């Protein structure tokens, strides 16, 4: 959350000449409602069920850059689908940076709490090992310009492709 997935995903898709898809926007489009509403009406379990179905379908597509919500890694099925069908990049961000980037964002149901820092610390503790388990690349985004992050991802992708297809 607040790692720059949307911004970096859009830039990366342009650099790779691939379609950019945001799983959260796809969930909202299919539901005809925003994520806070889905959380209010269906709870987190209902949202995660929708998320799992969308990720299962989106990972079947080719030539896309897919930005998932921060909690997508909570479901083993999502991790399996992401790993099996793509190159997974973990945009790692400190809690301090997340606080700065999400401070005024009311569209994040999990942070509508008296202690958002505590929530972010808890989420990081739960999610970080799962991100590490399923990613192909970790890129730290703290205090970095999005274009710098994209350049690093492209370099690593090219290196991976070279290793996969030696001459």
N, C-alpha and C positions, 0 to 999 in steps of 0.2 A: 504494500500500500504506500503510495507516494514515492515509488522508486523511479518513476518516469516511463512506465510501460507504454502508455499511449503516445507520448511525444516521441520516444525513441522508436517505437514500433512504426509510426508513420514515416519517420525519416529513413529508417532501415528499409521499409518497403519501397520507397522511392529509389534508394541506392541500389537495391537488388532488382528493381523493376518487377516487383510482385505486388499482388493485392494486399492491402492492409485490412485485417479483420479484428475487431475487438469483441471478445466473447460476451462481455457485459452489455455492450450495445446491441448485440444480436439477441440476447435474452430479453432485453427491454422491447425490442421490435416485435419479437414473437409473442410476448405477453401483453403488449399494448399498455404497459405500465412501467414506471421507473423502479429501480432496485429498492429504494426505501419503501415504496408501496408493497412490493413483493415480500420484503422482510416483515412488514407490519401485518399483512394478511396471511401469509403462508409460513412465516417464521424462517429461521435460517435453514432448516431441513428442506423446506419447500424450495427455497432458492437454490440450495446445493443440488437438489434433484434436477431442476431446470438446467443448471450449469453443466452437470454431468452429461445430460442428453445433448446439449449444444456442443460441448467439447468433443463428444464421440462423433458427431456429424462433421464438425469443422476439421478435425484431424484427418478425415478421409479425403479432403481436398488437397490439391497440389498447387505449388507456387504461390503460397500465401505467407504472410507474416502474421502470426496470431498472437495477440496480446490477451492474456487471461487475467481474470481477477486474482487478487493476492491469495485468496483461500482455495483456489482451484486444486492446489496440491494436496489438500486434506483427504481427498478421495483417492484410494489406490487405483481405481479405474481410470481416473484422469491422468495420473502419473504414467500409467501403462500406455495409454493412448498417445500422450505427448511424446514419450520416449520412442515408441514404436514408429511414429510417423513424422518425426521432425528432429531438428537440431534445437535443443532446449537451452535457452540462455536465462540464467538467474541474475537479475539486476539487483545486486545487493546494496542495501541502503541502511545507514544507521538510524536508530530511533530518533536521535536529534534531528536528522535531516527529514525524516518522515513527519515529525511534529511541525517543522517549518512549512513543509509542502502541503500539509492537510489541515492546518490550523483553522482556516475559514471555510472549509468545504463541508457543507451540510448534507452532501449526497453520499456520505459514508456511514451507513447504519451502525456498524460496529464501534464507531468512534463517538456516537452520541451518548456519552458517559461522563460522569463527573471527573474521571481520571483517565483522559485519553492516552497519556504517556504510559500509564500502567497497562492499559489495554494493548498498546503497541508492543510493549515489552513482553507481555504474555503471548501475543500472536507470534512475535519473532522467536520466542523460545519453542513454540509448537511447530512453526512452519519451517524455520531454517534447516533443521535436519532433513525435512522432506524435500525442500528445494535442492539441497546438496545431493540427496539420493538420486534425483531424477534429471539433474542438469548435465549438459555437455560442456558448459562454459559458465564461469562466474565472472561478472564484471561489476566492479564497485562503481557506484554512481555519485557518491557524496562529492559535492562541490565541483562537479565536472559538467562541462557544457555537453548537451545531448549529442552534438555532432562528433565530439571526441569519443563518446561512448560508442556511437555507430561505427566510427572508423575502426575502433578496436574489435568490434564484433565482426566486421567485414574481413579484417586481417585474419582473425581466428577461423572464420568460415573458409577463407581461401586456403589457409594452411591445412585445415581438415580435409578439404576437397583434394588437395595435392597428395596428402597421405593416402586417401582412399583410391586415387587414380594415378598411381605412379606410371611414368612413361616407360 
